[in-house]
Amino acid sequence: MFSERVKELSSVYSSWCGTSVVLLLAIRQFHVPVPCSIIRESIADVRVRLNPGCEMDVRKELILAVEEVAVALEWIN
């Protein structure tokens, strides 16, 4: 039963995989927005790609919010 609960908890961020997002991270007393793409998720961390060739693990307890990046398109007449 415990392993089923762990699998359920660890898939919170998996739905965002491959999507451009902004993570709001709590670093000391600051809230820092980090544009990135979520690559994968483990029980304690989320692996993100900041730029091509630049990846890092982010502890889940530091993540306050996830928001999908929306690109505004301007139509020129």
Disulfide bonds with the S-S distance in Angstrom:
none
